[in-house]
Amino acid sequence: MSLFKAASTVSLLTLASRVTGLVRELLMASVFGVSALTDAFNVAFRIPNLFRRVFGEGAFSQAFVPVLAATRTEQGDEGAKALIDHVATLLAWTLLLLCIAGVVGAPLMVWAMASGLEQTPHGYDAAVVMTRWMFPYIGFMSMVALAGGVLNTWRRFAVPAATPVLLNVTLILSIVWGAPLFARHGLEPIYAQCLGVMLGGMLQLALQLPAMLRLGLLPRIGASLGAVRAAWADPGTRRVARLMLPALLGVSVAQLSLLINTQIASHLACGSVSWIVYADRLMEFPTALLGVALGVVLMPQLAAARAAKDDERYSAMLDWGLRLVVLLSVPCVVALLVFSRPLVAVLFHHGAFTDFDVQQTTVALMGYGVGLLGLVAIKVLAPGFYARHDMRTPMRIAVCVLVLTQALNYFLVPLLQHAALTLSIGIGAMVNALWLLIGLIRRGSYRPLRGWGLFLMQVLAASALLAIFLVWMSIHFDWLGMRVDAWRRAALLAGVVAAGAVLYLGAAWAAGVKLRQMLRR
């Protein structure tokens, strides 16, 4: 399977996940609006997600996938299976202890993330209760991350990319069916979302297991102390643990930045947390469809090339990934900066979501747009270090970027309020990506191929034409006023997006970008 075909498979399935996620957010905004309870839910859901990104999809995957790919290259499938069994044993016991600690320590975690919720009646207490309901979600999702890492290493990309759809489906059902049921029994309807989260986690893990069973890779989890000791004695397991420590620090820095920003937002105007969350959902479309898809596909391939000491292939894959990032991310940056208001209006301006909410979400989304290119590029550049078992360099860069981000918050929040929080993340992402790029070039790991200067000029010329088109479309129509005719507004947006894509790709092709050659990689 070619790199582009594999990335396209992941991207299309990720699109399905993001579309169902968007439907979920549309229903959430329409049914629950923006209130202290929605802020409480978003905080409570972010807590297990924070730990999931640190222990599951974050540090664990960054350490496990390169070691697994290298082990398979050096020792074959039998050696890789032994590593999977040992890692799964240690991970399962660690998660069990972590889930118990999370349920007990929920009040402290809510206070650490969003003590400002205490300003509203029941906001803090609701967040604590919902955190306790949802925290075990991290256990299911971390095991899903292990299964996904295994399947991606064996180039079975479809199942791991499709599983997030299940979470969104269960959350949609919890809004449509669960919320009215809770209301009839005198409970807050938003609590139904907690059950949807837990059911989604269980279903995602259940979907992965048959795929691993067909490959003969279903892990055997030891239930005795002796099994834990044997797992820890495996040199491969210890290598994963050694790599996890700096990766854990690096990922924790990113999540610490999110925690600090949520804490700051909770002390701003009521609804600030939710406005940022809705902007984040829109920003996830390009970052997931481009960055996550490329990162998932490139990580095991880069690790295998490194284990085989094929430096030329290693560098060529990075070059291809970065060119694809620039080609597809730059027009998305343009759209987020000049066309944010129509996007937010069409997607969220329904039911309890007001004109004011549209405006506040729009400015938050524009802040993310400033750094979108960096956010996507990091997903390609960081695996360049992880594949070489270098977790320390990205970690050190992340620490410096955290300091920069919070310094920007100190100066910008008094002026821009919640929009400053997304803008600082965007600026920090650009600095992070540039720093990673320079590091790979200086150490000789990445040698840019010829033609980058001309390629950048071609992309910028096509993006300028797209910007003119989107600005005109943004001011020519009354996107807020068309709220009464939601279907017409949605159809108009779909037409603008389709026309913009054709215009941009056509202009890039006319400028000389060899699209077919890039897609054949």
QUICORLIN-V357959 format. One record per residue. N is the residue number from 0. RES is the residue in one small letter. SS is DSSP state (~ for helix, > for strand, _ for the rest). OMEGA is omega in whole degrees, 0 to 359 (* if undefined). D_CENTER is the distance of its C-alpha to the mean C-alpha in Angstrom with 1 decimal. Layout:
[[N:RES:SS:OMEGA:D_CENTER] [N:RES:SS:OMEGA:D_CENTER]]
//
This chain:
[[0:m:_:179:24.6] [1:s:_:180:23.8] [2:l:~:182:20.6] [3:f:~:179:20.1] [4:k:~:178:21.1] [5:a:~:179:18.6] [6:a:~:179:15.7] [7:s:~:178:17.1] [8:t:~:179:17.2] [9:v:~:183:13.5] [10:s:~:181:12.8] [11:l:~:178:15.3] [12:l:~:175:14.2] [13:t:~:176:10.6] [14:l:~:178:12.5] [15:a:~:178:14.5] [16:s:~:182:11.6] [17:r:~:178:10.5] [18:v:~:178:14.2] [19:t:~:176:15.0] [20:g:~:178:12.3] [21:l:~:175:14.0] [22:v:~:178:17.3] [23:r:~:181:16.4] [24:e:~:177:15.7] [25:l:~:179:18.9] [26:l:~:180:20.9] [27:m:~:181:19.6] [28:a:~:183:20.6] [29:s:~:184:23.8] [30:v:~:187:24.9] [31:f:~:181:24.0] [32:g:_:178:23.7] [33:v:_:184:22.8] [34:s:_:177:24.7] [35:a:~:180:24.9] [36:l:~:176:24.0] [37:t:~:174:20.7] [38:d:~:180:19.9] [39:a:~:179:21.0] [40:f:~:181:18.8] [41:n:~:176:15.6] [42:v:~:182:16.7] [43:a:~:180:17.6] [44:f:~:180:14.4] [45:r:~:183:12.4] [46:i:~:176:14.8] [47:p:~:176:14.2] [48:n:~:178:10.4] [49:l:~:179:11.2] [50:f:~:178:13.5] [51:r:~:181:11.3] [52:r:~:179:8.8] [53:v:~:187:12.1] [54:f:~:185:14.3] [55:g:~:184:12.5] [56:e:_:183:9.4] [57:g:_:187:10.1] [58:a:~:183:13.8] [59:f:~:181:15.2] [60:s:~:181:13.5] [61:q:~:179:14.1] [62:a:~:188:17.7] [63:f:~:186:18.5] [64:v:~:178:17.6] [65:p:~:180:19.7] [66:v:~:179:22.5] [67:l:~:180:22.5] [68:a:~:179:22.7] [69:a:~:179:25.4] [70:t:~:179:27.3] [71:r:~:179:27.4] [72:t:~:186:28.7] [73:e:~:187:31.3] [74:q:~:179:32.3] [75:g:~:184:31.5] [76:d:~:181:30.1] [77:e:~:177:32.3] [78:g:~:179:31.1] [79:a:~:179:27.5] [80:k:~:178:28.3] [81:a:~:178:29.9] [82:l:~:179:26.9] [83:i:~:180:24.7] [84:d:~:184:27.3] [85:h:~:180:27.6] [86:v:~:180:24.0] [87:a:~:179:23.4] [88:t:~:180:26.5] [89:l:~:181:25.4] [90:l:~:183:21.8] [91:a:~:180:23.4] [92:w:~:177:25.9] [93:t:~:181:23.5] [94:l:~:179:21.2] [95:l:~:179:24.4] [96:l:~:181:25.6] [97:l:~:180:22.2] [98:c:~:178:22.2] [99:i:~:180:25.8] [100:a:~:181:25.2] [101:g:~:179:22.3] [102:v:~:180:24.5] [103:v:~:186:27.4] [104:g:_:182:25.7] [105:a:~:181:23.7] [106:p:~:180:26.0] [107:l:~:181:25.5] [108:m:~:178:21.7] [109:v:~:179:21.8] [110:w:~:181:24.4] [111:a:~:183:22.4] [112:m:~:187:19.3] [113:a:~:179:21.2] [114:s:~:179:25.0] [115:g:~:177:25.5] [116:l:~:179:25.2] [117:e:~:180:28.7] [118:q:~:182:30.0] [119:t:_:181:29.8] [120:p:_:175:31.8] [121:h:_:183:30.0] [122:g:~:182:26.6] [123:y:~:181:26.3] [124:d:~:179:28.0] [125:a:~:179:25.8] [126:a:~:179:22.7] [127:v:~:181:24.4] [128:v:~:182:25.4] [129:m:~:176:22.1] [130:t:~:180:20.4] [131:r:~:178:23.2] [132:w:~:190:22.7] [133:m:~:187:19.0] [134:f:_:178:18.7] [135:p:_:175:19.9] [136:y:~:180:16.7] [137:i:~:180:15.3] [138:g:~:179:18.2] [139:f:~:187:17.4] [140:m:~:177:13.7] [141:s:~:175:14.7] [142:m:~:174:17.3] [143:v:~:178:15.1] [144:a:~:177:13.2] [145:l:~:180:16.7] [146:a:~:179:17.8] [147:g:~:178:14.9] [148:g:~:178:15.7] [149:v:~:183:19.3] [150:l:~:179:19.0] [151:n:~:178:17.0] [152:t:~:177:19.8] [153:w:_:177:22.3] [154:r:_:172:20.7] [155:r:_:190:20.1] [156:f:~:191:16.7] [157:a:~:185:17.4] [158:v:~:178:17.3] [159:p:~:181:14.0] [160:a:~:183:12.3] [161:a:~:187:14.5] [162:t:_:180:14.1] [163:p:~:178:11.3] [164:v:~:184:13.9] [165:l:~:178:16.2] [166:l:~:181:14.4] [167:n:~:179:14.5] [168:v:~:180:18.1] [169:t:~:178:19.2] [170:l:~:176:17.9] [171:i:~:179:19.7] [172:l:~:180:22.8] [173:s:~:176:22.7] [174:i:~:185:23.0] [175:v:~:183:25.6] [176:w:~:186:27.6] [177:g:~:183:26.7] [178:a:~:177:26.9] [179:p:~:179:30.4] [180:l:~:178:31.5] [181:f:~:181:30.5] [182:a:~:180:32.3] [183:r:~:180:35.4] [184:h:_:175:35.6] [185:g:_:179:35.3] [186:l:_:176:31.7] [187:e:_:183:29.0] [188:p:~:185:27.2] [189:i:~:179:23.7] [190:y:~:178:24.3] [191:a:~:179:24.0] [192:q:~:181:20.2] [193:c:~:177:20.3] [194:l:~:177:22.2] [195:g:~:179:19.7] [196:v:~:182:16.8] [197:m:~:178:19.2] [198:l:~:178:20.5] [199:g:~:178:17.1] [200:g:~:180:16.3] [201:m:~:181:19.8] [202:l:~:179:19.7] [203:q:~:178:16.6] [204:l:~:181:18.5] [205:a:~:180:21.7] [206:l:~:183:20.4] [207:q:~:189:19.5] [208:l:~:179:22.8] [209:p:~:179:25.2] [210:a:~:178:23.4] [211:m:~:179:23.8] [212:l:~:180:27.4] [213:r:~:178:28.3] [214:l:_:183:27.5] [215:g:_:185:29.4] [216:l:_:179:26.6] [217:l:_:187:26.2] [218:p:_:173:26.3] [219:r:_:184:29.3] [220:i:_:180:28.4] [221:g:_:182:31.4] [222:a:_:183:32.7] [223:s:_:178:35.3] [224:l:~:178:35.5] [225:g:~:178:36.9] [226:a:~:178:34.0] [227:v:~:179:31.7] [228:r:~:179:34.1] [229:a:~:178:34.3] [230:a:~:181:30.5] [231:w:~:181:30.4] [232:a:~:180:33.4] [233:d:_:179:31.5] [234:p:~:179:31.0] [235:g:~:178:27.7] [236:t:~:179:26.3] [237:r:~:177:27.5] [238:r:~:176:25.9] [239:v:~:181:22.5] [240:a:~:179:23.4] [241:r:~:179:24.6] [242:l:~:181:21.4] [243:m:~:185:19.3] [244:l:~:177:21.1] [245:p:~:177:20.2] [246:a:~:178:16.6] [247:l:~:178:16.6] [248:l:~:181:18.0] [249:g:~:179:15.5] [250:v:~:180:12.4] [251:s:~:178:14.6] [252:v:~:179:15.3] [253:a:~:180:11.9] [254:q:~:175:11.8] [255:l:~:176:15.4] [256:s:~:177:14.7] [257:l:~:180:12.6] [258:l:~:180:15.5] [259:i:~:180:18.1] [260:n:~:177:16.7] [261:t:~:178:16.6] [262:q:~:179:20.1] [263:i:~:182:21.3] [264:a:~:181:20.1] [265:s:~:179:21.9] [266:h:_:177:25.1] [267:l:_:182:24.9] [268:a:_:178:26.0] [269:c:_:183:25.3] [270:g:_:183:22.3] [271:s:~:178:20.4] [272:v:~:182:17.6] [273:s:~:178:17.3] [274:w:~:179:17.6] [275:i:~:180:14.6] [276:v:~:179:12.5] [277:y:~:176:13.8] [278:a:~:180:13.1] [279:d:~:180:9.5] [280:r:~:178:9.4] [281:l:~:180:11.2] [282:m:~:181:9.3] [283:e:~:179:6.2] [284:f:~:180:9.0] [285:p:~:181:9.9] [286:t:~:180:6.8] [287:a:~:183:5.9] [288:l:~:182:9.7] [289:l:~:188:10.7] [290:g:~:182:8.7] [291:v:~:181:7.0] [292:a:~:180:10.4] [293:l:~:180:12.5] [294:g:~:180:11.1] [295:v:~:182:11.7] [296:v:~:186:15.1] [297:l:~:186:16.2] [298:m:~:181:15.7] [299:p:~:180:18.6] [300:q:~:177:20.6] [301:l:~:180:20.6] [302:a:~:179:21.6] [303:a:~:178:24.3] [304:a:~:178:25.6] [305:r:~:179:25.8] [306:a:~:178:27.6] [307:a:_:180:30.0] [308:k:_:177:30.5] [309:d:_:185:29.9] [310:d:~:181:28.9] [311:e:~:178:29.5] [312:r:~:179:27.1] [313:y:~:181:24.5] [314:s:~:181:24.9] [315:a:~:178:25.2] [316:m:~:177:21.9] [317:l:~:181:20.2] [318:d:~:178:22.3] [319:w:~:180:21.5] [320:g:~:182:17.7] [321:l:~:177:18.2] [322:r:~:179:20.6] [323:l:~:177:18.4] [324:v:~:181:15.6] [325:v:~:183:18.5] [326:l:~:187:20.0] [327:l:~:182:17.2] [328:s:~:184:15.2] [329:v:~:177:18.4] [330:p:~:176:19.5] [331:c:~:176:16.2] [332:v:~:179:16.9] [333:v:~:182:20.3] [334:a:~:181:19.4] [335:l:~:182:17.2] [336:l:~:186:20.2] [337:v:~:185:23.1] [338:f:_:184:22.0] [339:s:~:185:19.7] [340:r:~:176:22.4] [341:p:~:179:23.2] [342:l:~:181:19.6] [343:v:~:183:19.4] [344:a:~:183:22.9] [345:v:~:188:22.7] [346:l:~:188:19.6] [347:f:~:189:20.3] [348:h:_:181:24.0] [349:h:_:173:25.6] [350:g:_:185:27.5] [351:a:_:181:27.0] [352:f:_:190:24.6] [353:t:_:174:27.1] [354:d:~:179:27.7] [355:f:~:177:27.0] [356:d:~:177:23.5] [357:v:~:182:22.8] [358:q:~:182:24.1] [359:q:~:177:22.1] [360:t:~:180:18.8] [361:t:~:182:19.8] [362:v:~:176:20.4] [363:a:~:180:17.1] [364:l:~:178:15.4] [365:m:~:176:17.8] [366:g:~:176:16.9] [367:y:~:182:13.3] [368:g:~:179:15.1] [369:v:~:184:17.1] [370:g:_:184:14.4] [371:l:~:180:12.2] [372:l:~:178:14.1] [373:g:~:181:13.4] [374:l:~:179:9.7] [375:v:~:183:9.9] [376:a:~:179:12.9] [377:i:~:181:11.6] [378:k:~:177:9.7] [379:v:~:185:13.3] [380:l:~:182:15.4] [381:a:~:176:14.2] [382:p:~:175:14.9] [383:g:~:175:18.3] [384:f:~:183:19.0] [385:y:~:180:17.7] [386:a:_:177:19.8] [387:r:_:181:22.8] [388:h:_:176:22.1] [389:d:_:178:21.7] [390:m:_:187:19.3] [391:r:~:183:21.4] [392:t:~:176:21.1] [393:p:~:179:17.3] [394:m:~:180:18.0] [395:r:~:179:20.9] [396:i:~:181:19.2] [397:a:~:179:16.4] [398:v:~:180:19.4] [399:c:~:180:21.1] [400:v:~:177:18.3] [401:l:~:179:17.9] [402:v:~:179:21.7] [403:l:~:182:21.5] [404:t:~:181:18.8] [405:q:~:174:21.0] [406:a:~:177:24.1] [407:l:~:178:22.8] [408:n:~:182:22.1] [409:y:~:183:25.6] [410:f:~:189:27.1] [411:l:~:183:25.0] [412:v:~:178:24.3] [413:p:~:182:28.1] [414:l:~:188:28.1] [415:l:~:181:24.9] [416:q:_:188:24.0] [417:h:~:180:20.4] [418:a:~:179:19.7] [419:a:~:182:20.4] [420:l:~:178:17.4] [421:t:~:179:14.9] [422:l:~:180:17.4] [423:s:~:177:17.6] [424:i:~:179:13.9] [425:g:~:179:14.3] [426:i:~:179:17.5] [427:g:~:179:16.2] [428:a:~:178:13.5] [429:m:~:178:16.4] [430:v:~:180:18.6] [431:n:~:182:16.3] [432:a:~:180:15.9] [433:l:~:180:19.6] [434:w:~:178:20.6] [435:l:~:180:18.8] [436:l:~:180:20.5] [437:i:~:179:23.8] [438:g:~:179:23.6] [439:l:~:180:23.1] [440:i:~:183:26.0] [441:r:~:182:28.3] [442:r:_:177:28.2] [443:g:_:179:28.9] [444:s:_:180:25.9] [445:y:_:177:24.9] [446:r:_:183:27.8] [447:p:_:176:26.9] [448:l:_:183:29.0] [449:r:_:173:31.4] [450:g:_:183:30.8] [451:w:~:182:27.8] [452:g:~:179:29.9] [453:l:~:180:31.1] [454:f:~:180:27.7] [455:l:~:179:26.2] [456:m:~:179:29.2] [457:q:~:180:28.8] [458:v:~:181:25.2] [459:l:~:179:26.2] [460:a:~:179:29.2] [461:a:~:180:27.5] [462:s:~:177:24.8] [463:a:~:178:27.8] [464:l:~:178:29.3] [465:l:~:181:26.2] [466:a:~:179:26.1] [467:i:~:180:29.7] [468:f:~:183:29.2] [469:l:~:177:26.2] [470:v:~:180:28.1] [471:w:~:180:31.2] [472:m:~:181:29.4] [473:s:~:184:27.8] [474:i:~:184:31.2] [475:h:~:183:33.3] [476:f:_:177:32.1] [477:d:_:187:32.0] [478:w:_:177:28.5] [479:l:_:182:29.0] [480:g:~:181:32.5] [481:m:~:179:31.5] [482:r:~:183:30.0] [483:v:~:180:33.1] [484:d:~:188:32.4] [485:a:~:182:28.8] [486:w:~:177:29.2] [487:r:~:179:30.9] [488:r:~:179:28.2] [489:a:~:179:25.5] [490:a:~:178:27.7] [491:l:~:179:28.2] [492:l:~:179:24.5] [493:a:~:178:24.1] [494:g:~:179:27.1] [495:v:~:180:26.0] [496:v:~:180:22.6] [497:a:~:180:24.6] [498:a:~:178:27.3] [499:g:~:179:25.0] [500:a:~:179:23.4] [501:v:~:180:26.9] [502:l:~:183:28.2] [503:y:~:182:25.6] [504:l:~:177:25.8] [505:g:~:179:29.5] [506:a:~:179:30.0] [507:a:~:177:28.0] [508:w:~:179:30.1] [509:a:~:179:33.3] [510:a:~:176:32.4] [511:g:_:177:32.4] [512:v:_:182:28.9] [513:k:_:185:29.4] [514:l:~:183:26.6] [515:r:~:179:28.2] [516:q:~:179:28.6] [517:m:~:184:24.9] [518:l:~:181:23.9] [519:r:_:184:26.5] [520:r:_:*:24.8]]
//
